[in-house]
Amino acid sequence: MFKAERSNIDLIKENVQEVKSLNGIFISGFWLFVIRFAMRLRILRLIIRSYPIPNDWINALKYLIVLRKNILGTPKIKKLAKVKGKYYMGIYTSSWFSKEFDQFILSHLNDYKPIKRPSNRFDMVFIAVTDKCPLRCEHCYNWNKLNGKAQSSINNLSGIIKKLQTKGVSHIQFLGGEPMLEFKNICDAVKSSKTSSEFWITTSGFSFSEAKAKELKASGIRGVIISLDHYDPLKHNQFRNHKSAFNWVKLAVKHAINAELIVALSICITKEFSTESNLNNYMELAKDLGVMFVQFLEPKPVGHYQNKDVLLTKNQIAALEQFFLEYNFTSRYLDYPIIIYPGYHQRRKGCMLAGKKSIYIDTTGTINPCPFCHRSYGKVLENDLNSRLEQLVNQGCVEHG
């Protein structure tokens, strides 16, 4: 009897895995089961409080389950990132058990069937804070504006954030050009904003010093997405057209982790890069650097890639999706960063941008469907924002519907 009990205890211990990384801890096994169960109870409570009819409880829960499968994949994710006591399954959803995550759930419940409780209008908003950049990247979607005579930086960033937060927004991400060129403007704007949104910044690593990393954290920035397009330093530098680009990334990752920011790497996976060997080598480097997330982006024929044959083939997409599923949903890679792959769920759920759950605001304060699709729908600070958003939603995403 005693031996059987010991065996069961040992079995539980084997299923409890906490893999430490420089940027946090990967939770899997038994504790992931416990945390996921507690999160489900919290979501169920939100559903019950939102709808008086039990039939809606069941249907709303089914709706959220289908949504999760479309976004994360059919299997259950095998790991969760824990950074500074907060749990994350991705970089575009707020930490579990937070008020921000509750708002994320309520906004999607409102899509299933309107609720009377306040819910966020946007899951995420991308804001380009400058058209200036020290790099000339091969894949730049903002190439036509970059460093030109009409180059500009955004005006009234604080006012734009305030306007968005009156509508409700879970995640705000600062883009460029190179957003670190507007470092002070970003810090000041975030400091003066409500804490109801999570703020992230996407950077090449340019001028990302230790002091700036700490100031970003102190201002209220939650995480940083650092662009790294090859595990080979020379090839990354060539892709970014700068001899120091790879070194910037390594230093930025180090400083961001030391400042206790959540760190993700982001890569544009070109046709040439899309091999199993390259992807494995990239994930090994990401693991060694200690980041918690890696984002896979597919090349789009816009900006510097306009009119070029850059779209991945069906076979390449299928292989990339299989790689994504294997790293996130099998037990072999529990100590590797969680992969975020927007293209995967866009092909299944449709585009969640284009005004549905997200918009892109350029440096002139103009609303666009997304960073890759530049079609003007008026200024975000104009009084007719609701009608502009309705127009955008009706037109939809050109590629994903």
Residue pairs with C-beta under 8 A, 6 or more apart in sequence:
12 30
14 29
15 29
15 30
16 29
16 30
16 31
17 26
17 27
17 28
17 29
17 31
17 334
18 25
18 26
18 27
18 28
18 31
19 25
19 26
19 28
19 79
19 334
19 335
21 287
21 290
21 291
21 292
21 335
21 337
22 257
22 289
22 290
22 291
23 83
23 257
23 262
23 263
23 290
23 291
23 292
24 81
24 82
24 83
24 84
24 262
24 292
25 81
25 82
25 83
26 79
26 80
26 81
26 82
26 292
26 334
26 335
26 338
27 35
27 79
27 80
27 81
27 82
27 87
28 78
28 79
28 80
28 331
28 334
32 78
32 79
32 80
35 80
35 87
35 96
36 76
36 80
38 97
39 96
39 97
42 97
42 102
43 61
43 64
43 105
44 57
44 61
46 102
46 105
46 106
46 109
47 56
47 57
47 60
47 61
47 109
48 57
49 117
50 60
50 106
50 109
50 115
50 116
50 117
51 57
51 60
51 109
51 113
51 115
56 113
59 112
59 113
60 109
60 112
60 113
63 108
63 109
63 111
63 112
64 105
64 108
64 109
64 112
67 108
67 349
70 345
70 348
70 349
71 345
71 349
72 89
72 90
72 328
72 345
73 324
73 325
73 328
73 329
73 344
75 325
75 329
76 329
77 89
77 328
77 329
77 338
78 328
78 329
78 330
78 331
78 334
79 328
79 334
79 338
80 87
80 88
80 89
80 96
81 87
81 88
81 89
81 262
81 292
81 293
81 338
82 88
83 260
83 262
83 292
84 260
86 95
86 96
86 98
87 95
87 96
87 97
88 95
88 96
88 262
88 292
88 293
89 96
89 338
90 293
90 338
90 340
91 200
91 223
91 225
91 262
91 264
91 293
91 295
91 340
92 123
92 124
92 171
92 340
93 101
93 104
93 123
93 170
93 171
94 100
94 101
94 103
94 104
94 170
94 171
94 198
95 101
99 196
100 170
100 196
100 197
100 198
103 119
103 120
103 168
103 170
103 196
104 120
104 123
104 170
106 115
106 117
106 118
106 119
106 120
107 119
107 120
107 121
107 123
107 168
107 170
107 357
109 115
109 119
110 119
118 168
119 168
120 167
120 168
120 169
120 170
121 167
121 168
121 169
121 389
122 164
122 167
122 168
122 169
122 170
122 357
122 358
122 359
123 169
123 170
123 171
123 352
123 357
123 358
124 169
124 170
124 171
124 172
124 173
124 357
124 358
125 164
125 169
125 171
125 172
125 173
125 358
125 359
125 360
125 361
126 173
126 175
126 358
126 359
126 360
126 361
126 370
126 371
127 154
127 157
127 160
127 161
127 172
127 173
127 174
127 175
127 360
127 361
128 142
128 154
128 175
128 176
128 177
128 360
128 361
128 362
128 363
128 371
129 153
129 154
129 157
129 174
129 175
129 176
129 177
129 179
129 182
129 185
129 186
129 363
130 151
130 152
130 153
130 154
130 176
130 177
130 178
130 179
130 181
130 182
130 363
131 142
131 145
131 146
131 147
131 148
131 150
131 151
131 152
131 153
131 176
131 177
131 363
132 146
132 147
132 151
132 153
132 176
132 177
132 178
132 181
133 140
133 142
133 146
133 147
133 176
133 177
133 178
133 181
133 204
134 178
134 204
134 206
134 242
135 178
135 204
135 206
135 240
135 241
135 242
135 245
136 146
136 240
136 241
136 242
137 204
137 227
137 229
137 239
137 240
137 241
137 304
138 229
138 239
138 240
138 241
138 304
138 305
139 229
139 239
139 268
139 270
139 299
139 303
139 304
139 305
139 310
140 146
140 303
140 304
141 300
141 302
141 303
141 304
141 305
141 371
141 372
142 176
142 177
142 303
142 371
143 303
143 304
143 306
144 303
145 151
145 363
146 177
151 177
152 363
152 364
153 181
153 182
153 185
153 363
154 160
154 182
154 185
154 361
154 363
154 364
154 365
155 365
156 365
156 381
157 182
157 185
157 186
157 189
158 188
158 189
158 192
158 193
159 381
160 361
160 365
160 380
160 381
161 172
161 189
161 190
161 193
161 197
162 193
163 380
163 381
163 385
164 172
164 197
164 380
165 193
165 194
165 196
165 197
167 385
168 196
169 197
170 197
170 198
171 197
171 198
171 200
172 197
172 198
172 199
172 200
173 199
173 200
173 201
173 202
173 225
174 182
174 186
174 199
174 200
174 201
174 202
175 202
175 360
175 371
176 182
176 202
176 203
177 363
178 203
178 204
178 206
179 186
179 201
179 202
179 203
180 201
180 203
180 206
180 207
180 208
180 212
181 206
181 207
183 207
183 212
183 215
183 216
186 201
186 216
186 219
186 221
187 215
187 216
187 219
187 221
188 219
190 199
190 219
190 220
190 221
191 219
191 220
193 199
193 220
195 220
198 222
198 223
199 220
199 221
199 222
200 221
200 222
200 223
200 224
200 225
201 216
201 221
201 223
201 224
201 225
202 224
202 225
202 226
202 227
202 266
203 224
203 225
203 226
203 227
203 252
204 226
204 227
204 240
204 245
204 248
204 249
205 226
205 227
205 245
205 248
205 249
205 250
205 251
205 252
205 253
206 248
208 224
208 226
208 248
208 251
208 252
208 255
208 256
209 255
210 255
210 258
210 259
212 255
213 224
213 252
213 255
213 256
213 258
213 259
213 261
214 259
216 224
216 259
216 261
217 259
217 260
217 261
221 261
222 261
222 262
223 261
223 262
223 263
223 264
224 252
224 256
224 261
224 262
224 263
224 264
225 264
225 265
225 266
225 295
226 249
226 252
226 253
226 256
226 263
226 264
226 265
226 266
226 291
227 240
227 249
227 265
227 266
227 267
228 236
228 246
228 249
228 265
228 266
228 267
228 285
229 236
229 239
229 240
229 267
229 268
229 273
230 236
230 239
230 267
230 273
230 282
231 278
231 281
231 282
231 284
231 285
233 246
233 247
234 246
236 245
236 246
236 249
237 243
237 244
237 245
237 246
239 245
249 265
250 289
253 263
253 265
253 289
253 290
253 291
256 263
257 263
257 290
257 291
262 292
262 293
263 290
263 291
263 292
263 293
264 291
264 292
264 293
264 294
264 295
264 337
264 340
265 286
265 289
265 291
265 293
265 294
265 295
265 337
266 294
266 295
266 297
267 273
267 282
267 294
267 295
267 296
267 297
268 297
268 298
268 299
269 279
269 296
269 297
269 298
269 299
269 312
269 320
270 299
270 310
271 299
271 310
271 312
271 313
271 316
273 279
274 312
274 316
274 319
274 320
276 319
276 323
279 320
279 323
282 294
283 294
283 327
283 333
283 336
283 337
286 294
286 336
286 337
287 335
287 336
287 337
291 337
292 337
292 338
293 337
293 338
293 339
293 340
294 337
294 338
294 339
294 340
295 339
295 340
295 341
295 342
296 320
296 324
296 339
296 340
296 341
296 342
296 343
297 342
297 343
298 311
298 312
298 317
298 320
298 343
299 305
299 310
299 311
299 312
300 310
300 311
300 372
301 307
301 308
301 310
301 311
302 372
302 373
302 374
312 320
317 343
320 341
321 341
321 344
324 339
324 341
324 344
326 332
326 333
327 333
327 336
327 339
328 338
328 339
345 352
346 352
346 400
347 400
350 397
350 400
350 401
351 370
351 396
351 397
351 399
351 400
351 401
352 358
353 359
353 360
353 369
353 370
353 397
354 369
354 370
354 373
354 392
354 393
354 395
354 396
354 397
355 367
355 369
355 377
355 389
355 390
355 392
355 393
356 393
358 370
359 367
359 368
359 369
359 370
359 380
359 389
359 392
360 367
360 368
360 369
360 370
360 371
360 373
361 367
361 368
361 380
362 368
362 374
364 379
365 379
365 380
365 381
366 376
366 377
366 378
366 379
366 380
367 376
367 377
367 378
367 379
367 380
367 385
367 388
367 389
367 392
368 374
368 375
368 376
368 377
369 375
369 377
369 392
369 397
369 398
370 397
373 397
373 398
373 399
375 395
377 388
377 389
377 391
377 392
378 384
378 385
378 388
382 388
